[in-house]
Amino acid sequence: MSVTQQAGIKVIRTFAEGKQSWIGLEDPGFRRKVFRTVDGELCGSEFLVTGIAVFPQGESSSMHEHPGSEEINVVLSGSGEAVAADGNRQPFGPHDMMFVPKGLKHQHVNTGTEPLVLLWAYTPPGENPPT
């Protein structure tokens, strides 16, 4: 990866340089493209893993958890709902933020008419859900 660096600051071109992966391609309704941009391997981060997820219209994450990590999400564009394991649904839109405590089962659902773009971060570092 070619990351621009000056005086310890690393600028990462998310869509050009982020580690790209599709999640949920085999499971209709759970498709999203993930661009992992910050972690130990990619840029030497010790305490944080972060990136951007793009959910096409009508898609969502699976109901999942991060057992040892707190999560923060920033809605860059689009809209949707954050769903808890008990079925509680909270709507969100551009520039809203979500905090998810470690171990809390949750789901992100794109309920809007355009792609949902989320900036996500876990600390301590964790893995993306498999679906």
N, C-alpha and C positions, 0 to 999 in steps of 0.2 A: 504494500500500500504506500502510495506517495502522500505523506502528510506534511503540510507546510509547518515548519517549526522555527520559532525565533524566541530566544531567551526563555525556553521552557514552555511557552504557550504553543499548543498544537491546533492548527485550523484544519478541520476535516470536512471535505466536500461530501456531505451525507450521501447523496444519490450516486455520486461518481466513485467514491472511495469507501463507503460503508460496506460491511460484510452483509451481502444480500442473501435472503432466504425467503422462500414461500412457506407459510404454515397453513395447514388445513386443506391442501389441494384435493386430497382424497375424500374430504368430508364436506359436501355441499352445505353452505351456510356458515362455514368457519374459515373462509379464505382471507388471508392478509399477507402483504409483503412487508418484511421486516428488514430494516437497515440498521445493523448493530454498528455503532460508531466509536464507543468508548468502552474498553475493558483492558485487562492486563495484557493480553496478547496484542491487541491492536495499537495501543498507545501507552502501555505501562501503568494504567490506573490501578491503584491498590485497593481503593475502597468503594468504587462506583462502577456500574455498568449501565449504559444508556444507549438510546437509539430512537429511531422513528418507525412507527408502524402505520401502514396505509391499508385501510379497510374499504374495499369496494362497497357500493350501495347495497344494503340488505345483508351484509356479512357481519360476523361477530367472532370474538374469541370463544374458546370453549370455557366452561365454568372451570376455573383453575385457582391455584394458590401458589404463593412463594413462601415455603415453610420457614425459611430463615432470613427473609429480606422484607424490608418495608419498600413500598412502591409509590412513586409519584407520577402522575400523568398530567400533561399540559395539552389541551386541545388546540392545535394549530389552525385547523379548519374542519368544517363539517359539524355534524351534530349526532347525538345518540343518547344512549342510556347506559348507566352503570347498574348492573344487576348483582344483588347479593344472593347468597345461597338460600336465604329464606324467602326469595322472590321479590324483595323490596327493590323498586326501580327508581333511579334518580336521573332525570334528564340533564344533559349538559350540552354546551355549545362552544363556539369559538372563544378562546382565551380563558375558559374555565379550567380549574385544576382539580385533580382528585388525589386524595391520599388514601392508600390501602395499607392497613396494618399487616405485619407479617402473619402469615398463616390464615388470613381471611379469604375464603373462597369468593370469587368475583368473576364478572364477565363484562366485556365492553361490546356494545351492540350499535351498529350504524343504523339509525332509524331515519336518516336524512335522505336527501335527493342527490347528494354528491359524495365523493370519497371522504371518509373520515381520516384525518391525519393526526396522530397522537405522538407527542414526544414522551418517552417513558424512561424511568430510571429506577434501578434497584440498588439498595445498600443494606447490608453488605452485598457484594456481587452475587447474582443468582442467574438462573437459566430461564430462557423463554419457554413458555409452555409448548409441549409437542403438538398440540392441536388447538 
